[in-house]
Amino acid sequence: MTTLLVRNAKILVTMDGHRREIEGGGLFIRDGFIEHVGFTSDLPTRADEVLDLKGHIVLPGLINTHHHFYQTLTRAVPAGQDANLFNWLNTHYPIWARMLPEDIYISTQTALAELALSGCTTASDHLYLFPNGSKLDDEIAAAIEIGMRMHASRGSMSLGESQGGLPPDSVVDTEEQILKDSQRLIEQYHDPNPGSMTQIVLAPCSPFSVTTELMKQSAILAREYGVQLHTHLAETEDEEQFCLEMFGHRPVGYMQEIGWVDDDVWFAHSVYVNQEEINLYAQTGCGVAHCPSSNMRLASGIAPIKELIAAGVKVGLGVDGSASNDGSHLLGEARQAMLLARVKEGITGFSKSNDRTRKLMTARESLNLATRGGAAVLGRSDIGSLEVGKCADFFAIRLNSIDYAGALHDPVAATIFTQPVKVDYTVVGGKFIVKERQLVTVDEGKLIEKHNKAAKRLLSTL
Ligand SMILES: [Zn+2]
């Protein structure tokens, strides 16, 4: 048994049911779980390790609900810098088709390192390309080594260009291969228990890259094993048009028809959803990964986040792939979510409204999306807040820094408004991933060197 005492935080943000923010707060952690939360004076005084966080703000670890780690290798690719989704994808498919298993490993560590340095402790990734013998196992191994909690989505593409899909035939697989590998991964890695470090998700890529049969079969397999389902949905107007022409339905209608709207499903994006579809999400318990930076980067549109939240839909945040963001800064994404919700309010008349009860999305609401919202989307009740019995996943930032200068009247809101560049500590299950602003489970310098070498190779033969 190992214990960790965290004490003297200037402010400890629990995100519990009462949203307690405890001045002089701390945590007592045993074997990766929180045993006590409260004022430092009420906590045990001894532990195997003591972390004094005087002058720091402590928050629950952030949860990333949508990403494509491998895309950290193709950030800011010149030919894809200024394209919309379909053109951007067509630019990248041939580059991604050259990836090797070690590229998946390296890019996973880079993405997780960047996430950890921005306060993230749990990440979902959506890997849907398996070129040259690469497997989901490559990213699971990388995540285990770095020590982050991981929901690895076994993505897939089965609808190639010759069948009317978007991706070239060279990057799609057969339904049989995909389902067999999905089953193997669930049996080998999926841990549904509290404190789980690895979960498997089945995630056919999108309506325009996957056959209807594979969507249906994936759902049957996922439900047989009790794992979650995930896909991209209602991201762009192009996709909506594709679904109307190919399936005779809007994207959500298509999902409903094939049994993909339920409480074990979450969709990335949901930009183009109407009120009726939002209500359907709420009634069924279907979740949404909101990816504001990606939606802006690719000019996809603005998701109706306030409407989704008001209807009671589970909403979390996702940085999305690093090639459409082009970063993995989750705290930054929380800020973007708040700002983009405000842009939408502006478009719908907030700036000339006389209604004083009408409020913009607050920093704390955005923080809620990044913590409790993400946990709900990933179907987890053991993360997302700092409460007794939950996983000891948290991050801390020193308040006496340039990031907070002039904002100490409300450090909690400032953590979203000022978007601190780097956190000082990130802890997952009681173990340090970041300590004093340095990654402790991976050598950052060597990782960057290997990563840049791999990225250069991928683009060199273009
Ligand atoms: Zn995505």
Boltz pocket constraint, residues with backbone or C-beta under 6 A from the ligand:
constraints:
  - pocket:
      binder: B
      contacts: [[A, 66], [A, 67], [A, 68], [A, 126], [A, 232], [A, 268], [A, 320], [A, 321]]
      max_distance: 6.0
